[in-house]
Amino acid sequence: MKILFLGNTLDIKTEIVYEIKSELATEFIYVENLDEWIRSKEENTDIEICIINVDKDKDQILRFEEYIINNWDESPILLYSKNTNLKEDCILNLPPNVYYNRDASPRSIVSKTKEIIGISSNRSSTNYYPIRSIRFKAVNSVVCDVYIKLGDNKFVKIIGKNDLYDNEQIQKYIKKGITTLYVLQEDYFEFCRHYSKLLGSMLATQNKTNLLKTEYTSISFIHEITNELGLSSIVVETIDDTVNSCMCILNENDHLLKFVDKLKKEGNYLYKHSQLLIYVSCAIALEMNWSSDSTLKKLSIASILHDITLENEELALIDELNDDKFDDLSWRDIKTIKNHSLDAFNLIAKSNNLPPDIESIVRDHHERPDGSGFPRGLFATNISPLSCIFILAEDFVHQFYEAGCKKSTCKSIIERLDKKYSKGNFRKPLEGIKKCFL
């Protein structure tokens, strides 16, 4: 079941999503405003229900009313609000496929969702609530005991209340096919509240008034593309959590943040290219079983920073020195292209608390296995394996954008990559990208 969710209140959204996913097998598409909602609704014809937070004000409801009445279809829409002053007459004119839930509690929202789509509860008769294992990778301690299920009514505790654990511990269970862990029913809502607070603090900066600095990826855009590429929800959510963690690291480096914020504000090719590069490079690493938190963070931060010294979008579209576009460039533009990876390397080298290797990944992202790349003309055997993943992913993303971001183009792109990268330290990443997108 696919649900389109509009809302940006982190705590209530997290609890609602948890509650629904624990009851129903669902895929969520997240959007943050009406325009994104309209676009996603029109592009995803298999959405079963829309859930919309209307806390903003009466004007927003009126805009929904106008759109829904003029673009009638029978797919249900559930509105909810924490605003106790919102009068029900605001929504009286909405058509019969639109429901308004006075109670904004997660339990009430999931109950109404099931009622609307006609699904009865599939909650286990035991006293344990299921929670997807991937969610425990975002934190390293929880406020209750955590269990795995060994049989119909047999559960074994694997994490104690307030015990510290690491990502590798959870990843071992995921690799064994254990995609769901459990907490006691009596602990479930306290777990959700605690998780929401932890996630909120991870996403926040030291100065919590500037929350925008922790949000690099445009959720609706990137999830639309990752869906087109066919990445699984587990892979996408793993990378989502990594990106959030990376932004907390970058928040400690104001001189880098000004470049990152500028990219996000402009929202052009440079920004979208770097977003998708995060997901493609990390997906390749995960496919290769290079799934450590450190590896994913390095690839994610390198993706965000690799072109930060380029301001011209047209120059960013030139990926190799033998590109025909070089013929029309001034000597200054050619110099900018040839030097931009070294300029970024030097800028990153001055930064604080970044994981090691990021500057070298950024410096080498235009190297090629045959030595034709820049700035150092390295050959396949002289490029680090992690840089090889990044270079391959960057080339794929570049060609994928030029081809219109269509899944149907992946085969021909990877055929070209196969001819170029089937040597040295590129062999394993090449196999990884084939498994991801073919």
Secondary structure, 3 states (H helix, E strand, C coil): CEEEEECCCHHHHHHHHHHHHHHCCCEEEEECCHHHHHHHHHHCCCEEEEEEECCCCHHHHHHHHHHHHHCCCCCCEEEECCCCCCCHHHHCCCCCCEEEECCCCHHHHHHHHHHHHCCCCCCCCCCEEEEEHHHHHHCCCCCCCEEEEEECCEEEEEECCCCCCCHHHHHHHHHCCCCEEEEEHHHHHHHHHHHHHHHHHHHCCCCCCCHHHHCCCCHHHHHHHHHHHCCCHHHHHHHHHHHHHHHHHHCCCHHHHHHHHHHHHHCCHHHHHHHHHHHHHHHHHHHCCCCCHHHHHHHHHHHHHCCCCCCCHHHHCCCCCCCHHHHHCCHHHHHHHHHHHHHHHHHHHCCCCCCCCHHHHHHCCCCCCECCCCCCCCEHHHCCHHHHHHHHHHHHHHHHHHCCCCHHHHHHHHHHHHHHHCCHHHHHHHHHHHHHHC
